[in-house]
Amino acid sequence: MSLLTWSDDRLLGIDSLDDQHKTLVDCINKLVTECRKTETDGPGPSGEKLKKLARLFDDLYTTTKAHFSHEEAMMRDMAYPGYTAHAREHVMLIAELKTSFAKALTQQQCSLTPELLQALKSWLIAHVSHSDRDFAKFFHEKHHTTPLPESESPR
């Protein structure tokens, strides 16, 4: 069972960012799927399973950092007025991601509480639906392109 399902109403109309957002959804779903498998296997994952969880977490973490770096470079290049606040949000999201999963992995478990699952889902969906959409509007105005219609609500 996936935590997130990609929906085209989340598209920003900026191909590189849209592709990266889809990749982030895939990374989150792979990690969640493996954690759920591990939880059903009994008390505490084995060494091999912990290595796999650590690799999946690292994939999500490095993919997220690379995405944020790319997005911030675009913002700086375009002199986006919301850059500082947006970059600060990235720092907070990375710290939350690292802390949450590092704690679970160092305790040799992958306990996905409903709160952690909701936080993981919320940070991606809310960030794309609000902060990134604000940048997309600026991007399309600056490039004189037509933005995609806004989604009805984040899902």
DSSP file (Angstrom, degrees, kcal/mol; ACC not computed):
  #  RESIDUE AA STRUCTURE BP1 BP2  ACC     N-H-->O    O-->H-N    N-H-->O    O-->H-N    TCO  KAPPA ALPHA  PHI   PSI    X-CA   Y-CA   Z-CA
    1    1 A M              0   0    0      0, 0.0     2,-0.2     0, 0.0    35,-0.1   0.000 360.0 360.0 360.0 129.2    0.0    0.0    0.0
    2    2 A S        -     0   0    0      1,-0.1     3,-0.1    30,-0.0    27,-0.1  -0.547 360.0-151.9 -84.3 147.8    1.4    3.4   -1.0
    3    3 A L  S    S+     0   0    0     -2,-0.2     2,-0.4     1,-0.2    -1,-0.1   0.860  84.4  31.5 -80.4 -40.4    1.4    6.4    1.3
    4    4 A L        -     0   0    0     21,-0.2     2,-0.5    22,-0.0    -1,-0.2  -0.920  62.7-161.7-122.9 144.0    1.3    8.8   -1.6
    5    5 A T        -     0   0    0     -2,-0.4     2,-0.2   150,-0.2   150,-0.1  -0.994  27.3-123.2-121.4 128.0   -0.3    8.7   -5.0
    6    6 A W        -     0   0    0     -2,-0.5     2,-0.4    16,-0.1    16,-0.0  -0.460  28.4-169.7 -69.6 139.6    1.0   11.2   -7.6
    7    7 A S    >   -     0   0    0     -2,-0.2     3,-2.2     1,-0.1     4,-0.2  -0.998  27.6-133.9-131.2 135.1   -1.8   13.3   -9.1
    8    8 A D  G >  S+     0   0    0     -2,-0.4     3,-1.5     1,-0.3    -1,-0.1   0.647 100.3  77.0 -64.9 -12.7   -1.3   15.6  -12.1
    9    9 A D  G 3  S+     0   0    0      1,-0.3   142,-0.4   144,-0.1    -1,-0.3   0.580  88.9  60.5 -72.7  -4.8   -3.1   18.3  -10.3
   10   10 A R  G <  S+     0   0    0     -3,-2.2    -1,-0.3   140,-0.1    -2,-0.2   0.470  78.1 119.6 -94.4  -4.5    0.2   18.7   -8.4
   11   11 A L    <   -     0   0    0     -3,-1.5   140,-0.1    -4,-0.2     4,-0.1  -0.332  47.1-164.7 -62.4 141.7    2.1   19.5  -11.6
   12   12 A L        -     0   0    0      2,-0.2   136,-0.5   135,-0.1    -1,-0.1   0.574  39.9-115.3-100.7 -14.5    3.7   23.0  -11.6
   13   13 A G  S    S+     0   0    0      1,-0.2     2,-0.5   134,-0.1     3,-0.1   0.653  86.4 111.8  82.8  15.8    4.4   23.1  -15.3
   14   14 A I    >>  -     0   0    0      1,-0.2     4,-2.8   133,-0.0     3,-0.5  -0.930  58.8-155.2-120.5 101.8    8.2   23.1  -14.7
   15   15 A D  H 3> S+     0   0    0     -2,-0.5     4,-2.8     1,-0.3     5,-0.3   0.838  87.5  50.8 -51.7 -46.3    9.3   19.8  -16.1
   16   16 A S  H 3> S+     0   0    0      1,-0.2     4,-1.8     2,-0.2    -1,-0.3   0.912 115.8  42.1 -62.6 -41.4   12.5   19.4  -14.0
   17   17 A L  H <> S+     0   0    0     -3,-0.5     4,-2.6     2,-0.2    -1,-0.2   0.904 113.6  52.0 -71.5 -40.8   10.6   20.1  -10.8
   18   18 A D  H  X S+     0   0    0     -4,-2.8     4,-2.1     2,-0.2    -2,-0.2   0.922 110.7  48.3 -61.2 -43.4    7.6   18.0  -11.7
   19   19 A D  H  X S+     0   0    0     -4,-2.8     4,-1.9    -5,-0.3    -1,-0.2   0.908 112.2  49.0 -63.5 -41.4    9.9   15.0  -12.5
   20   20 A Q  H  X S+     0   0    0     -4,-1.8     4,-2.3    -5,-0.3    -2,-0.2   0.885 108.3  53.5 -66.8 -37.9   11.8   15.4   -9.3
   21   21 A H  H  X S+     0   0    0     -4,-2.6     4,-2.1     2,-0.2    -1,-0.2   0.909 108.3  50.2 -63.0 -40.9    8.5   15.6   -7.3
   22   22 A K  H  X S+     0   0    0     -4,-2.1     4,-2.1     1,-0.2    -1,-0.2   0.899 109.7  51.3 -62.7 -39.8    7.4   12.3   -8.8
   23   23 A T  H  X S+     0   0    0     -4,-1.9     4,-2.5     1,-0.2    -2,-0.2   0.893 107.7  52.4 -64.5 -39.8   10.7   10.8   -7.9
   24   24 A L  H  X S+     0   0    0     -4,-2.3     4,-2.5     2,-0.2    -1,-0.2   0.902 107.3  52.0 -62.8 -40.8   10.3   11.9   -4.3
   25   25 A V  H  X S+     0   0    0     -4,-2.1     4,-2.5     1,-0.2   -21,-0.2   0.922 110.6  48.9 -60.1 -43.7    6.9   10.3   -4.1
   26   26 A D  H  X S+     0   0    0     -4,-2.1     4,-2.4     2,-0.2    -2,-0.2   0.916 110.5  50.4 -62.3 -43.5    8.4    7.1   -5.4
   27   27 A C  H  X S+     0   0    0     -4,-2.5     4,-2.1     2,-0.2    -2,-0.2   0.921 111.8  47.6 -61.2 -44.7   11.2    7.3   -2.8
   28   28 A I  H  X S+     0   0    0     -4,-2.5     4,-2.7     1,-0.2     5,-0.2   0.932 112.2  49.4 -62.4 -46.0    8.8    7.9    0.0
   29   29 A N  H  X S+     0   0    0     -4,-2.5     4,-2.6     1,-0.2    -2,-0.2   0.884 109.8  50.9 -64.2 -38.5    6.5    5.0   -1.1
   30   30 A K  H  X S+     0   0    0     -4,-2.4     4,-2.2     2,-0.2    -1,-0.2   0.922 112.8  46.3 -63.7 -43.1    9.5    2.6   -1.4
   31   31 A L  H  X S+     0   0    0     -4,-2.1     4,-2.5     2,-0.2    -2,-0.2   0.930 114.0  47.3 -65.2 -45.4   10.6    3.4    2.1
   32   32 A V  H  X S+     0   0    0     -4,-2.7     4,-2.5     2,-0.2    -2,-0.2   0.914 111.4  51.5 -62.8 -43.2    7.1    3.2    3.6
   33   33 A T  H  X S+     0   0    0     -4,-2.6     4,-2.1    -5,-0.2    -1,-0.2   0.926 112.1  45.8 -60.2 -45.6    6.5   -0.2    1.9
   34   34 A E  H  X S+     0   0    0     -4,-2.2     4,-2.4     2,-0.2    -1,-0.2   0.893 111.9  51.5 -67.0 -39.4    9.8   -1.6    3.2
   35   35 A C  H  X S+     0   0    0     -4,-2.5     4,-2.4     1,-0.2    -1,-0.2   0.913 110.0  49.5 -62.7 -41.6    9.1   -0.3    6.7
   36   36 A R  H  X S+     0   0    0     -4,-2.5     4,-1.3     2,-0.2    -1,-0.2   0.892 110.5  50.2 -66.2 -38.1    5.6   -1.9    6.7
   37   37 A K  H  X S+     0   0    0     -4,-2.1     4,-0.6     1,-0.2     3,-0.3   0.924 111.2  49.7 -62.1 -43.5    7.1   -5.2    5.5
   38   38 A T  H >< S+     0   0    0     -4,-2.4     3,-1.0     1,-0.2     4,-0.3   0.884 106.1  55.7 -63.2 -40.5    9.7   -5.0    8.3
   39   39 A E  H >< S+     0   0    0     -4,-2.4     3,-0.7     1,-0.3    -1,-0.2   0.824 107.0  50.0 -63.8 -31.4    7.0   -4.3   10.9
   40   40 A T  H 3< S+     0   0    0     -4,-1.3    -1,-0.3    -3,-0.3    -2,-0.2   0.596  96.2  73.0 -83.6  -9.7    5.1   -7.4   10.0
   41   41 A D  T << S-     0   0    0     -3,-1.0    -1,-0.2    -4,-0.6    -2,-0.2   0.514 108.1-102.9 -83.1  -4.4    8.2   -9.6   10.2
   42   42 A G  S <  S-     0   0    0     -3,-0.7     2,-0.5    -4,-0.3    -1,-0.3  -0.737  70.4  -3.8 116.6-166.7    8.4   -9.5   14.0
   43   43 A P  S    S-     0   0    0      0, 0.0    -4,-0.1     0, 0.0    -3,-0.0  -0.491 114.5 -18.5 -73.0 114.7   10.4   -7.7   16.6
   44   44 A G  S    S-     0   0    0     -2,-0.5    65,-0.2    -5,-0.1     2,-0.1   0.674  80.8 -92.5  68.2 131.8   13.2   -5.6   15.1
   45   45 A P        -     0   0    0      0, 0.0    -7,-0.0     0, 0.0    -6,-0.0  -0.379  41.6-108.9 -73.8 153.7   14.5   -5.9   11.6
   46   46 A S     >  -     0   0    0      1,-0.1     4,-2.6    -2,-0.1     5,-0.2  -0.181  36.8 -96.3 -71.4 171.4   17.5   -8.0   10.8
   47   47 A G  H  > S+     0   0    0      1,-0.2     4,-2.1     2,-0.2     5,-0.1   0.893 125.7  49.7 -57.5 -42.2   20.9   -6.6    9.8
   48   48 A E  H  > S+     0   0    0      2,-0.2     4,-2.2     1,-0.2    -1,-0.2   0.903 111.3  48.4 -65.6 -41.0   20.2   -7.0    6.1
   49   49 A K  H  > S+     0   0    0      1,-0.2     4,-2.8     2,-0.2    -2,-0.2   0.891 109.7  52.5 -67.7 -37.6   16.8   -5.3    6.4
   50   50 A L  H  X S+     0   0    0     -4,-2.6     4,-2.8     2,-0.2    -1,-0.2   0.901 108.6  51.2 -63.0 -39.4   18.3   -2.5    8.4
   51   51 A K  H  X S+     0   0    0     -4,-2.1     4,-2.3     2,-0.2    -2,-0.2   0.911 111.0  48.0 -62.8 -41.6   20.8   -2.0    5.6
   52   52 A K  H  X S+     0   0    0     -4,-2.2     4,-2.5     2,-0.2    -2,-0.2   0.921 112.6  48.3 -65.8 -43.0   18.0   -1.9    3.1
   53   53 A L  H  X S+     0   0    0     -4,-2.8     4,-2.7     1,-0.2    -2,-0.2   0.912 111.3  50.6 -61.9 -42.2   16.0    0.6    5.1
   54   54 A A  H  X S+     0   0    0     -4,-2.8     4,-2.6     1,-0.2    -1,-0.2   0.897 110.7  49.3 -63.3 -39.7   19.1    2.7    5.6
   55   55 A R  H  X S+     0   0    0     -4,-2.3     4,-2.5     2,-0.2    -2,-0.2   0.916 112.1  47.8 -65.4 -42.9   19.7    2.7    1.8
   56   56 A L  H  X S+     0   0    0     -4,-2.5     4,-2.3     2,-0.2    -2,-0.2   0.898 112.8  48.6 -65.5 -40.1   16.1    3.6    1.1
   57   57 A F  H  X S+     0   0    0     -4,-2.7     4,-3.1     2,-0.2    -2,-0.2   0.934 111.1  50.4 -62.8 -44.7   16.3    6.4    3.6
   58   58 A D  H  X S+     0   0    0     -4,-2.6     4,-3.1     1,-0.2     5,-0.3   0.892 108.5  52.9 -61.4 -39.2   19.6    7.6    2.1
   59   59 A D  H  X S+     0   0    0     -4,-2.5     4,-2.3     2,-0.2     5,-0.2   0.939 112.7  44.0 -59.2 -47.2   17.9    7.6   -1.4
   60   60 A L  H  X S+     0   0    0     -4,-2.3     4,-2.4     2,-0.2    -2,-0.2   0.930 115.9  47.9 -63.4 -45.3   15.1    9.7   -0.1
   61   61 A Y  H  X S+     0   0    0     -4,-3.1     4,-2.5     2,-0.2    -2,-0.2   0.938 115.8  41.8 -63.2 -49.3   17.4   12.0    1.8
   62   62 A T  H  X S+     0   0    0     -4,-3.1     4,-2.5     2,-0.2    -1,-0.2   0.873 115.1  51.1 -70.0 -35.5   19.9   12.6   -1.1
   63   63 A T  H  X S+     0   0    0     -4,-2.3     4,-2.4    -5,-0.3    -1,-0.2   0.909 112.0  47.8 -65.2 -41.3   17.1   12.9   -3.7
   64   64 A T  H  X S+     0   0    0     -4,-2.4     4,-2.7    -5,-0.2    -2,-0.2   0.932 112.6  47.9 -64.9 -46.3   15.4   15.5   -1.5
   65   65 A K  H  X S+     0   0    0     -4,-2.5     4,-2.4     2,-0.2    -2,-0.2   0.914 112.8  48.6 -61.7 -42.8   18.6   17.5   -1.0
   66   66 A A  H  X S+     0   0    0     -4,-2.5     4,-2.4     2,-0.2    -1,-0.2   0.912 111.9  49.7 -64.0 -41.9   19.4   17.4   -4.7
   67   67 A H  H  X S+     0   0    0     -4,-2.4     4,-2.8     1,-0.2     5,-0.2   0.941 111.4  48.1 -61.4 -47.5   15.9   18.5   -5.5
   68   68 A F  H  X S+     0   0    0     -4,-2.7     4,-2.8     1,-0.2     5,-0.2   0.899 111.1  51.1 -62.1 -40.2   16.1   21.4   -3.1
   69   69 A S  H  X S+     0   0    0     -4,-2.4     4,-2.2     2,-0.2    -1,-0.2   0.922 112.3  46.7 -62.0 -44.0   19.5   22.4   -4.4
   70   70 A H  H  X S+     0   0    0     -4,-2.4     4,-2.1     2,-0.2    -2,-0.2   0.934 114.1  47.3 -62.3 -47.3   18.2   22.4   -8.0
   71   71 A E  H  X S+     0   0    0     -4,-2.8     4,-2.2     1,-0.2    -2,-0.2   0.913 112.4  49.1 -62.8 -43.9   15.1   24.4   -7.0
   72   72 A E  H  X S+     0   0    0     -4,-2.8     4,-2.7     1,-0.2    -1,-0.2   0.873 108.4  53.8 -65.9 -36.8   17.1   26.9   -5.0
   73   73 A A  H  X S+     0   0    0     -4,-2.2     4,-2.6    -5,-0.2    -1,-0.2   0.916 108.7  49.7 -62.9 -41.8   19.5   27.5   -7.9
   74   74 A M  H  X S+     0   0    0     -4,-2.1     4,-1.6     1,-0.2    -2,-0.2   0.924 111.6  49.2 -60.1 -43.8   16.5   28.2  -10.2
   75   75 A M  H  <>S+     0   0    0     -4,-2.2     5,-2.7     2,-0.2     4,-0.4   0.912 112.1  46.8 -64.1 -43.8   15.2   30.7   -7.6
   76   76 A R  H ><5S+     0   0    0     -4,-2.7     3,-1.3     1,-0.2    -1,-0.2   0.929 110.6  52.9 -63.8 -44.7   18.5   32.4   -7.2
   77   77 A D  H 3<5S+     0   0    0     -4,-2.6    -1,-0.2     1,-0.3    -2,-0.2   0.825 115.1  41.4 -60.3 -31.4   19.0   32.6  -11.0
   78   78 A M  T 3<5S-     0   0    0     -4,-1.6    -1,-0.3    -5,-0.2    -2,-0.2   0.400 109.0-122.5 -96.9   2.3   15.6   34.2  -11.4
   79   79 A A  T < 5 -     0   0    0     -3,-1.3    -3,-0.2    -4,-0.4    -4,-0.1   0.924  36.4-164.7  54.3  47.5   16.0   36.5   -8.4
   80   80 A Y    > < -     0   0    0     -5,-2.7     3,-1.8     1,-0.2     4,-0.2  -0.480  15.7-144.2 -64.8 122.6   12.8   35.0   -6.8
   81   81 A P  T 3  S+     0   0    0      0, 0.0     3,-0.3     0, 0.0     4,-0.2   0.734  97.8  54.0 -65.0 -21.8   11.7   37.4   -4.0
   82   82 A G  T 3> S+     0   0    0      1,-0.2     4,-2.3     2,-0.1     5,-0.2   0.265  76.8 109.1 -92.9  12.4   10.5   34.4   -1.9
   83   83 A Y  H <> S+     0   0    0     -3,-1.8     4,-3.2     1,-0.2     5,-0.3   0.914  73.2  50.4 -56.9 -50.2   13.9   32.7   -2.1
   84   84 A T  H  > S+     0   0    0     -3,-0.3     4,-2.0    -4,-0.2    -1,-0.2   0.920 114.5  42.7 -60.1 -47.3   15.0   33.2    1.5
   85   85 A A  H  > S+     0   0    0     -4,-0.2     4,-1.9     2,-0.2    -1,-0.2   0.897 115.8  50.0 -65.5 -39.7   11.8   32.0    3.1
   86   86 A H  H  X S+     0   0    0     -4,-2.3     4,-1.9     2,-0.2    -2,-0.2   0.924 110.9  48.1 -65.9 -44.7   11.6   29.0    0.7
   87   87 A A  H  X S+     0   0    0     -4,-3.2     4,-2.1     1,-0.2    -1,-0.2   0.876 109.2  54.3 -64.1 -37.2   15.2   28.0    1.4
   88   88 A R  H  X S+     0   0    0     -4,-2.0     4,-2.1    -5,-0.3    -1,-0.2   0.895 106.2  52.4 -62.7 -39.9   14.6   28.2    5.1
   89   89 A E  H  X S+     0   0    0     -4,-1.9     4,-2.5     1,-0.2    -1,-0.2   0.897 106.8  53.4 -62.3 -40.2   11.6   25.9    4.7
   90   90 A H  H  X S+     0   0    0     -4,-1.9     4,-2.7     2,-0.2     5,-0.2   0.920 106.8  51.7 -60.0 -44.3   13.9   23.4    2.9
   91   91 A V  H  X S+     0   0    0     -4,-2.1     4,-2.2     1,-0.2    -1,-0.2   0.922 111.7  46.8 -59.5 -44.7   16.4   23.5    5.8
   92   92 A M  H  X S+     0   0    0     -4,-2.1     4,-2.3     2,-0.2    -1,-0.2   0.899 112.2  50.0 -65.6 -40.5   13.6   22.7    8.2
   93   93 A L  H  X S+     0   0    0     -4,-2.5     4,-2.5     2,-0.2    -2,-0.2   0.912 111.2  48.4 -65.8 -42.3   12.2   19.9    6.0
   94   94 A I  H  X S+     0   0    0     -4,-2.7     4,-2.8     2,-0.2     5,-0.2   0.916 111.9  49.7 -63.3 -43.2   15.6   18.3    5.6
   95   95 A A  H  X S+     0   0    0     -4,-2.2     4,-2.6    -5,-0.2     5,-0.2   0.913 112.1  47.8 -62.6 -42.8   16.3   18.5    9.4
   96   96 A E  H  X S+     0   0    0     -4,-2.3     4,-2.4     2,-0.2     5,-0.2   0.918 113.2  48.2 -64.3 -43.8   12.9   16.9   10.1
   97   97 A L  H  X S+     0   0    0     -4,-2.5     4,-2.0     2,-0.2     5,-0.4   0.943 114.1  45.7 -61.3 -49.1   13.4   14.1    7.6
   98   98 A K  H  X S+     0   0    0     -4,-2.8     4,-2.2     1,-0.2     5,-0.3   0.923 115.0  46.8 -62.8 -46.0   16.9   13.3    8.9
   99   99 A T  H  X S+     0   0    0     -4,-2.6     4,-2.0    -5,-0.2     5,-0.2   0.929 111.9  49.5 -63.6 -47.4   15.9   13.4   12.6
  100  100 A S  H  X S+     0   0    0     -4,-2.4     4,-1.4    -5,-0.2    -2,-0.2   0.933 120.2  33.0 -61.4 -49.5   12.8   11.3   12.2
  101  101 A F  H  X S+     0   0    0     -4,-2.0     4,-2.6    -5,-0.2     5,-0.2   0.842 114.5  56.7 -82.5 -32.1   14.3    8.4   10.2
  102  102 A A  H  X S+     0   0    0     -4,-2.2     4,-2.6    -5,-0.4     5,-0.2   0.913 107.6  51.2 -62.6 -39.9   17.8    8.5   11.7
  103  103 A K  H  X S+     0   0    0     -4,-2.0     4,-1.4    -5,-0.3    -1,-0.2   0.932 111.2  47.1 -61.6 -46.3   16.1    8.0   15.1
  104  104 A A  H  <>S+     0   0    0     -4,-1.4     5,-2.2    -5,-0.2    -2,-0.2   0.911 115.0  46.0 -63.0 -42.2   14.1    5.0   13.9
  105  105 A L  H ><5S+     0   0    0     -4,-2.6     3,-1.5     1,-0.2    -2,-0.2   0.870 109.9  52.3 -72.3 -36.0   17.2    3.4   12.2
  106  106 A T  H 3<5S+     0   0    0     -4,-2.6    -1,-0.2     1,-0.3    -2,-0.2   0.777 106.4  54.7 -71.5 -23.5   19.5    3.9   15.2
  107  107 A Q  T 3<5S-     0   0    0     -4,-1.4    -1,-0.3    -5,-0.2    -2,-0.2   0.336 117.2-119.9 -86.1   7.8   17.0    2.3   17.4
  108  108 A Q  T < 5S+     0   0    0     -3,-1.5     2,-0.3     1,-0.2    -3,-0.2   0.898  80.2  93.9  53.6  47.3   17.1   -0.6   15.0
  109  109 A Q      < -     0   0    0     -5,-2.2    -1,-0.2   -65,-0.2    -2,-0.2  -0.945  67.4-140.6-150.0 170.2   13.5   -0.4   14.1
  110  110 A C        +     0   0    0     -2,-0.3     2,-1.0   -75,-0.1   -71,-0.2  -0.589  29.7 174.4-135.2  73.6   11.3    1.2   11.6
  111  111 A S        -     0   0    0     -2,-0.1     2,-1.2    -7,-0.1     5,-0.1  -0.717  11.4-168.1 -87.4 105.6    8.4    2.3   13.6
  112  112 A L        -     0   0    0     -2,-1.0    -1,-0.1   -77,-0.1    -2,-0.0  -0.750  10.4-167.1 -96.9  91.6    6.1    4.3   11.3
  113  113 A T     >  -     0   0    0     -2,-1.2     4,-2.7     1,-0.1     5,-0.2  -0.351  35.1-110.5 -71.2 157.3    3.7    5.9   13.7
  114  114 A P  H  > S+     0   0    0      0, 0.0     4,-2.4     0, 0.0     5,-0.2   0.867 121.1  54.4 -55.9 -34.6    0.6    7.6   12.2
  115  115 A E  H  > S+     0   0    0      2,-0.2     4,-2.4     1,-0.2     5,-0.1   0.916 109.0  46.3 -65.9 -42.9    2.1   10.9   13.2
  116  116 A L  H  > S+     0   0    0      2,-0.2     4,-2.5     1,-0.2     5,-0.2   0.911 112.6  50.1 -67.2 -41.9    5.3   10.2   11.3
  117  117 A L  H  X S+     0   0    0     -4,-2.7     4,-2.4     1,-0.2     5,-0.2   0.924 112.6  47.1 -60.5 -44.1    3.4    9.0    8.2
  118  118 A Q  H  X S+     0   0    0     -4,-2.4     4,-3.1    -5,-0.2    -2,-0.2   0.898 111.4  51.0 -65.8 -39.7    1.3   12.1    8.3
  119  119 A A  H  X S+     0   0    0     -4,-2.4     4,-2.6     2,-0.2     5,-0.2   0.916 110.7  49.0 -63.1 -42.9    4.3   14.4    8.7
  120  120 A L  H  X S+     0   0    0     -4,-2.5     4,-1.3     2,-0.2    -2,-0.2   0.924 116.1  42.6 -62.5 -45.7    6.0   12.7    5.8
  121  121 A K  H  X S+     0   0    0     -4,-2.4     4,-2.5    -5,-0.2     5,-0.3   0.927 115.1  50.3 -66.0 -45.4    3.0   13.0    3.5
  122  122 A S  H  X>S+     0   0    0     -4,-3.1     4,-2.8     1,-0.2     5,-0.5   0.899 104.9  54.8 -64.0 -42.7    2.2   16.6    4.7
  123  123 A W  H  X5S+     0   0    0     -4,-2.6     4,-1.2    -5,-0.2    -1,-0.2   0.895 115.0  39.6 -64.6 -36.3    5.7   18.0    4.2
  124  124 A L  H  X5S+     0   0    0     -4,-1.3     4,-2.5    -5,-0.2     5,-0.3   0.960 120.8  41.4 -74.9 -50.3    5.8   16.9    0.5
  125  125 A I  H  X5S+     0   0    0     -4,-2.5     4,-2.9     1,-0.2     5,-0.2   0.930 118.4  45.2 -65.4 -45.9    2.2   17.7   -0.4
  126  126 A A  H  X>S+     0   0    0     -4,-2.8     4,-1.8    -5,-0.3     5,-0.7   0.907 113.7  50.5 -64.9 -40.3    2.0   21.0    1.4
  127  127 A H  I  <XS+     0   0    0     -4,-1.2     5,-3.1    -5,-0.5     6,-0.4   0.936 116.3  40.4 -64.1 -45.9    5.4   22.1    0.1
  128  128 A V  I  <>S+     0   0    0     -4,-2.5     5,-0.7     1,-0.2    -2,-0.2   0.926 117.4  48.5 -67.4 -44.3    4.5   21.3   -3.5
  129  129 A S  I  <5S+     0   0    0     -4,-2.9    -1,-0.2    -5,-0.3    -2,-0.2   0.741 130.4  12.4 -72.0 -23.5    1.0   22.6   -3.3
  130  130 A H  I  X5S+     0   0    0     -4,-1.8     4,-2.1    -5,-0.2    -3,-0.2   0.743 129.9  33.8-117.9 -69.4    1.8   25.9   -1.6
  131  131 A S  I  ><S+     0   0    0     -5,-0.7     4,-1.7     1,-0.2    -3,-0.2   0.929 124.3  42.2 -62.2 -47.9    5.5   27.0   -1.5
  132  132 A D  I  ><S+     0   0    0     -5,-3.1     4,-2.6     1,-0.2    -1,-0.2   0.862 111.6  56.0 -69.0 -33.7    6.5   25.4   -4.9
  133  133 A R  H  ><S+     0   0    0     -5,-0.7     4,-2.2    -6,-0.4    -1,-0.2   0.877 104.3  54.0 -65.7 -35.9    3.3   26.6   -6.5
  134  134 A D  H  X S+     0   0    0     -4,-2.1     4,-1.8     2,-0.2    -1,-0.2   0.926 110.8  46.0 -61.8 -43.5    4.1   30.2   -5.5
  135  135 A F  H  X S+     0   0    0     -4,-1.7     4,-3.0     1,-0.2    -2,-0.2   0.906 109.1  55.8 -64.7 -40.4    7.5   29.9   -7.2
  136  136 A A  H  X S+     0   0    0     -4,-2.6     4,-2.8     1,-0.2     5,-0.2   0.891 105.1  52.3 -60.5 -39.7    5.9   28.3  -10.2
  137  137 A K  H  X S+     0   0    0     -4,-2.2     4,-2.3     2,-0.2    -1,-0.2   0.940 112.0  45.7 -60.1 -46.5    3.6   31.4  -10.6
  138  138 A F  H  X S+     0   0    0     -4,-1.8     4,-2.6     2,-0.2    -2,-0.2   0.926 112.1  52.2 -60.9 -45.8    6.6   33.6  -10.5
  139  139 A F  H  X S+     0   0    0     -4,-3.0     4,-2.2     1,-0.2    -2,-0.2   0.926 111.5  45.6 -56.5 -49.0    8.5   31.4  -13.0
  140  140 A H  H  X>S+     0   0    0     -4,-2.8     5,-2.3     1,-0.2     4,-0.7   0.867 112.6  50.4 -68.3 -36.3    5.6   31.4  -15.5
  141  141 A E  H ><5S+     0   0    0     -4,-2.3     3,-0.5    -5,-0.2    -1,-0.2   0.927 112.6  47.0 -64.1 -43.7    5.2   35.2  -15.2
  142  142 A K  H 3<5S+     0   0    0     -4,-2.6    -2,-0.2     1,-0.2    -1,-0.2   0.852 119.0  39.8 -67.6 -35.3    8.9   35.7  -15.7
  143  143 A H  H 3<5S-     0   0    0     -4,-2.2    -1,-0.2    -5,-0.2    -2,-0.2   0.419 106.7-125.0 -94.2   0.6    9.0   33.4  -18.7
  144  144 A H  T <<5 +     0   0    0     -4,-0.7     2,-0.3    -3,-0.5    -3,-0.2   0.899  64.2 137.7  55.1  43.5    5.7   34.6  -20.1
  145  145 A T      < -     0   0    0     -5,-2.3    -1,-0.2    -6,-0.2    -2,-0.1  -0.763  61.1-102.7-113.1 163.5    4.3   31.0  -20.1
  146  146 A T        -     0   0    0     -2,-0.3     2,-0.0    -3,-0.1    -5,-0.0  -0.759  35.2-138.5 -89.8 120.5    1.0   29.8  -19.1
  147  147 A P        -     0   0    0      0, 0.0  -134,-0.1     0, 0.0     3,-0.1  -0.350  25.2-102.2 -71.8 158.0    0.9   28.1  -15.7
  148  148 A L        -     0   0    0   -136,-0.5     3,-0.1     1,-0.1  -139,-0.0  -0.458  49.4 -90.4 -71.5 152.8   -1.1   25.0  -15.1
  149  149 A P        -     0   0    0      0, 0.0    -1,-0.1     0, 0.0     2,-0.1  -0.343  48.3-102.9 -63.9 147.6   -4.3   25.5  -13.2
  150  150 A E        -     0   0    0      1,-0.1  -140,-0.1    -3,-0.1     2,-0.1  -0.394  38.5-106.7 -69.7 148.2   -4.1   25.3   -9.5
  151  151 A S        -     0   0    0   -142,-0.4    -1,-0.1     1,-0.1  -141,-0.0  -0.352  21.4-121.7 -71.3 156.7   -5.4   22.1   -7.9
  152  152 A E  S    S-     0   0    0      1,-0.3    -1,-0.1    -2,-0.1    -2,-0.1   0.926  86.8 -21.5 -64.5 -45.5   -8.6   22.2   -6.0
  153  153 A S  S    S-     0   0    0     -3,-0.0    -1,-0.3  -144,-0.0     2,-0.1  -0.971  76.2 -91.0-161.9 151.1   -7.0   21.0   -2.8
  154  154 A P              0   0    0      0, 0.0   -28,-0.1     0, 0.0   -29,-0.0  -0.449 360.0 360.0 -67.4 139.4   -3.8   19.2   -1.8
  155  155 A R              0   0    0     -2,-0.1  -150,-0.2  -150,-0.1   -30,-0.0   0.359 360.0 360.0-119.6 360.0   -4.3   15.4   -1.6
